[in-house]
Amino acid sequence: MKKMAILLAAGQGKRMKSKLYKVLHPVCGKPMVSHVLDTVREAACERAVVIVGHGAEAVKETLGSSVEYALQAEQLGTGHAVMQAKDLLGSEDGVTVVICGDTPLVRTETVDALIELHTKSGAGATILTAQLDDPTGYGRIVRADDGSVLRIVEQKDCTTKEAQIQEINAGTYCFDNLKLFQALERVTNQNAQGEYYLTDVIGIMQKQGDLITAYMAHDPSEAIGVNDRIALGEAERLMRLRINRKHQVNGVTLIDAEHTYIGPDVTIGADTVIYPGTVLRGRTVIGEDCSIGPATEMSDTIVGSGATIRQTVTDGAEIGDQCNVGPFAYLRPGTKLGRNVKVGDFVEIKNSVIGEQSKVPHLSYIGDAVVGGNVNIGCGAITANYDGYNKFKTEIGDNVFVGSNANLIAPVKIGSGAYIVAGSTITHNVEENDLAIARERQVNKPGYAEKIRARARAKKDRASTES
């Protein structure tokens, strides 16, 4: 059986009051429509068609070429939106999930169960529903004695009895694909809004004798559609709690889960401890037995096992096993730390490889460099890698000692075992085991300090008199 999906992503979302189109607003760092696309892909939908309208180019840029697109030039209702996929899917045999791009909390397990019920029952359509304590504003699901769906009743059309029903239409459906497009041909816009509603397909199918079933989601939050910033904030909160709970179940300790922010694509190993104020984004991967945070921000970073990272920002970095980073370090893209590397406070590293057991303890900048193993970079030492136009490389061999406040002017090579004296400005290569000194000879002038102070006082007094 072929599985397909249609994602409704054409709406502008005026209630968001934003220049960003609604479905592109992020939840836990990922656009809502990307969450939905991931869900249907994980549910083994072979084809996914995204219905675009407002912000079509931005949506395409976000989702890329791995999906198909259909344009809804005019927003004339949900039925009209689905109809735009007819040229792509109309003749396909199989089942199609229709889902809104602003429902990021729908889970893969739920879509799987929706499709399974639909297939086993032989239904023409299966509706995803949820049980809400307060169903006000939602369409109610009226079921027959056998559990099948008799009808969907909108809030404004509910009788007193129907208004008490707490099972609501969550707005996600599974259809027999051929029957879906046949029924859409019969949908009219004879209503107050002058729009073509997808829900009208349900009534059309029932009249032709098709079974309509419903699957109730275990988590009622899956019914949330994000239409304004309040709903967006609620979706963010619920998604974050769901993600955090998943990691806790998998053996990760979150000291304060309410103040820990983990993206949906982050992987964390067992027995790692995450401290409050930590933000983990993108495809960050953290090994086992690590200590991360507090107040640490990591994006697209790979961390080995046993690492400790505190009050640090990383972006596109790789951190080896047993590394100790921070506090207040900044690891920029292209940074690769070998095993058991120490990076201390107020150190910035960019596009550089640091070998095993090397140390950059404090107040240093290392850019466009290759540093060997067991190297010590002294306090305040820097690689001067940029001349205003071009970047240049610094190469440091194994077992090198770089003294405090040394400047390594790239391009330059420091051989293994070399010793760079503190305060040196190195402009030429240093051979293996050489000692490099590059600074002015110190000259002391006895008693001259008082002469300098007297001269300065006289200059200040003259300036005061003249003013």
N, C-alpha and C positions, 0 to 999 in steps of 0.2 A: 504494500500500500504506500503510495506516494504521499509525503507530508509537505505541505506548503504553508506559507504565512504571508499575510498582508498587514503591514504596519501603517496605521493612519497618522501621518505627520505633516498635514497640510495647514493646520490652523496657525494663526498668528499669535494667539494668546494675549489679547488686549488687556485682560485683567492682571497680567504680570507687570504691566507698565514698564516695559523694558525694550531696549533696542535689540536685545538678543531674542531670537525666536523661541517659542515656548519649549519645544522638545529638546532644545540644545542647552537649556539650563542644567547645570550639573547637580547630581546627587551623590555625595561622597566622592567628589572629584571626577565623575564620569557623566557625560550628557545623558539625560533621561532616555532618549531614543536608543542610545548605545546599550544601556541596560536591557531594554526590551529586545533589541536585536540579538544580544548574547543569549537571552533566555530562549528564544525560539530556535536559535542554532543549536543550543545544548539539548533541546527537545527533538533534535534530529530532523528539523524541517529542511528539506533539500533545496527549496527555493524560497527566497524572501523578497517580496516586492514592497517597496516603501512608497507610499503615496505622498508626494510633495506638492507644495503650493507656495505659501509665503515662505520666503527664505530658502527656496529650493536649492540654490547653489551652495549656501552655507551648510545645509543638511547633507548634500552630496559630498562636500569637502570633508565633513566629519566622518561619514560612514564609508567613504571610498568606493571602489569599483567592485567590491565583492558581493554587492547586492544589486537588484534591479530596481528601476524607478519608473513611476508613472505620474504624470502631472495632472493635478486637479486645478485647472486655471481659475475656475470660479468655485467658491465654497458653497455648495448647494446641498449639504447634508452628508451624513455618514454613508447612506446607501449610494449616493452619487460618487462619493470618494472611492468606495470599493469597486464600483463599476468601471473606474479608470484602469483597473488591472485586467479587464476582460481580454484585451488583445494579447496579453502575456500569459494569462492563466485560464482563460475561459474554456478552452477545449481539453484541459488536463483532467484525468481521472484520478481521484484520491480525496484527501481531506485537506481543508484549509482553515488555519487559525487566523481569525481577524482580531487584532489587538491594537489598542491605542498607544501611540508613542509617548504619552504622558502618564503611563502607569508603570513606573520603574520597580514597584514592589512585587509585581507578579513573579512567582518563582518557577523555575524549570520543573520541579516536581509537580506543581499544580497543572502546568500545561500538559505534562506527560499523562497525568491522571484524567484530565479533560479529554484528551484524544483517546485514551484507553476506553473510557466510558462510552464515548461517542461511537467508537468502532464496534465494541461488543454489543451495544444495544441496537445497532443498525439504524440509528436516528438520522433524520435529515439535518438536524441542528442540535447542538448541545451548548447550553449557556453556562458561563461561569458565574456563580452567585456567592454571596457572603451573608453571614448573619450579623446584623448590627443592633446594638442596644437602642440606638436612635436612628431609624431608617429614613427620617424626614428628608425629602428632596430626591430620594431615589425611586426608581421604578420597582414595584413589588412583584415577586414571583408567586403566582397562584398555581398550585400543584393539584393534580388529580389524586384520587385515592391510591393509584398504583405508583405514585411518585413522579410521573411524567408532568410536563409543564402544560397547563391549560392556556395561560396567557401571561403577558407582562402588562401590568397596570401602572401607568405613570402617576406620580403623586397627585396631580390636579384632578385625575379621573377616579381616584380611590373612593370606594364606599367607606362607611365608618368601620366595617369589619375588615376590609382590605387594608385600610390604613394601619391596622394593628399588626399586620404581617411584618416580620423582621428580616425575612430573607429578601435580599435585593439583587438587582441585576448589576453585575460588576463591569459590564461593557466589553467583555472578552468572549469570543464565540468560536466554536468549531463547527464547520459545515461540510456536508458532502459537496465537493467543489462544483460539479456539474449542476446540481440542483440549486446551488447558491446563485450562479449566474443566470440560470433560467428564471428563478424567482425575481431577481433584480430587474429583469425586463418588464415585470408587471407592477413594480413599485411606482406609485404616483406621488405628486407633490401637492395633493389636495388636502392641505392642512394650513393652520394659522401662519406658520413660518414660510410656507411655500418651498419646503425642502423635501428631499428624498431620504427617508429614514431607513437605516439598516434593520431596525426592529420590526419594520413592516414585513420583512422577509419571513419572520417567524409565523405570522398569521397566514401568509400565503401558503407556506409549507403545510401548516395544519389543515387548511381547507382542502389541500390536495391529498390528504391522508398520511402525511409524513409524521413520524414520531418526533417529538421535541423533548429532550431530556435536559437535566441541569446537574452540574457538579458544584458542590459547595466547598469553597476554599477553607482549609483548616485555620488559616490566619486571616481575620477580617481586614487587616491592613492592606491586603492585596487588592482590595477594591478601590483604594485611594487613587483618584485621578487628580493630577496637579494642575490647577487652573489659576492659582494666585500665589503670592509669596508666603502666605500663611500655610497653605498646603505643601509648598516646597520645603519649608522649614520642618514640617511634621514628617514628610517623607525622608528628609535628611536624618532626622533623629531616629526614626524607626529602622532605616537601613543601617545606620551606624551601630545600633544596638544588635541588630541581626548579625552583622559582620563580626562584631566583638564577641558575641556569644559563640559563634562558630569556632573562633580561635581558642576561646576558653575550653570548649569541649575537646579540642584537639591538643590540649596540654600546655597552652600558653597562659602565663600569669599576667593579668592586667591589674595593676595596683589600684587604679581608679578608672573603671571602664567608662564612666560618664564623661571623663575628660581625656579620653584617648581616641584618636581619630585615624582610622585605618581604612584605606581604599579597598574596593572590591577585588582588585587583582593582586593584592599583596599576599605573599606566602611567608609563614613564620613557623620555625621548627619548635618541637616540644621543649619544655623547660626553659624557654626564653622568658624573661621578665620585662614587661613594658611599663615604664613609669609615667605619671601624669604629664599632660601637656605635649605628648609625643604625637606627631603627624607623620603618617606613612602613606606615601602616594605612589601612583603609577604601578609599574611591575617590580616593585621592591621585593627582594627575596632575602630573608633573614634565617640563618642557621639555628641550630640547637644551642641551648645553654648560654644564650647571649643576655646582656643587660643593656637595654635601650632606654635612654632618657635619664632624667626628666627633660622637658623642653627641648626635644630633638625633632628636627624636620628632615625627612629623607624621601627623595624622589628617585625612582628608577635606579635603585642602589642594590648591589649584591653584597651581602655580609656573610662571612664564614661563621663557623661555630665557635662559641666561647669568647666572642668579642664583647668589649665594653665600649659604649658610645654615649657620651653625656653632653647635653647642651650644645649640640652640633648641628650644622646644616650640611647635607650632602645632596648632590645631584649628579646622576649618571656615574657614580663611583663604584669601585670594587674594593672591598675591605676583607682581608684575609682572616684566617683562623687566629684567635687569641690576640687580635689587635686591641689596642687601647687608644681611643680617640676622644679628645676634648679635655676639659670643657672649652667651649667657644671656638671650635675649629670649623673651617669651611672647606669641604672637599668638592671641587668643581668637576665638570665632565672630563672624562679621560683619566681620572685619578685611579691608580691601581696600587693598593698596599699589599705587600707580601705578608707572610705569616709573622705574627708577634711583632708588628710594627707599632711604635709609640708616636702618636701625633698629639701634641699638647695644646695649651691655651693660646688663642690668637694666632693660629697657624692657618695659612691658606695654601692649598695645593691645587694645581690645575694641570691637566694633561701630562701627568708625570707618573712614572713607575718608581715605587720605593721598595727596595729589596728587603728580604727577611731580616728581622731583628734590628732594623735601622731605627733611629730616633730623630724626630724633629720636635723637640720638647716645647718650644715657645717662641712667639713673636717672629715668625719666619714666613717668607713667601717662596714657594718652589713652583716654578712654571716651566713647562716644556722641557722636562729633565728626565734623565734615567739615572737613578741612584742605586748603587749596589747594596749588598748585604752588610750588616753590622757597621753601618755608617752613623756617625754622630754629627748632626747639624746643630751648631751652637746657636744660642739666643741671638735673635736679630739678624741672622744670616739670610741672604736672599740670592736668588738667581735673577740677574737683570736680563730678561729674555726678549725685550721689545724695544725697537729703536724709533717707534712712532709710525713705522710703515710695515716692518717685517718681524716675524717671530724667529728666534734662534734657540738652538738646543744646547743644554748643559749635560755633560756625561761625567758621572762620578763613580769610580770603581769601588770594589769591596774594601772594607776596613779603613775607610778614610775618616780623618777627623777634620771637621770644618769649624774653626774657632768662632767665637761670638762676633757679631757685627761684621762678618766677612761679606764682601760683594763679589759674586762670580759673574763676570761680564761675558755673556754668551755671544758667539759660540766658543765654548771652551771645554777641555777634557782634563779631568783630574784622575791620575792613575791610581791603581789600588795601593793601599797602604800609605798614601801621601798625607801630609800634615799641613793644614792651612792655618797660619798664625792669626789670632784674633785681630780684627780691625784691618785686615788686608783687603785690597781691591785687586782681584785676580783677572788679568786681561790676556794672559798667555797660558798655554797648556802646561800642566805640571806632571812630570813623569812619576812612575811608580816609586813609592817610598821616599820621594823628595820632600823637603821642607820648603814651603813657599812663604816668603815675607814680602808684602808689598804695601809699605806705609812710610811716611816721612820720619826721619830720625828726630827724636824728641830733643828740644833745646830748652834748658831752664835759664832764666835771667834773674839773678838774685835781686830782690827788692823792687823789681820792676812793676809788680802788681799795684803798689801804692802810687807810682807815677801815672799808671793808666787811670786809676780812680780819680786822681787829682785833675787830670786832663778832662775827664768826663764831667766832673763837677763844675769846672770853669766854663765849659761849653754850655752847660745847662743854665748857669747864672747869667751868662751873656744873653742867652735867648729870652730869659725872664725880664731882663732890663730893657731890651729892645721892644718887648711887647707892652 
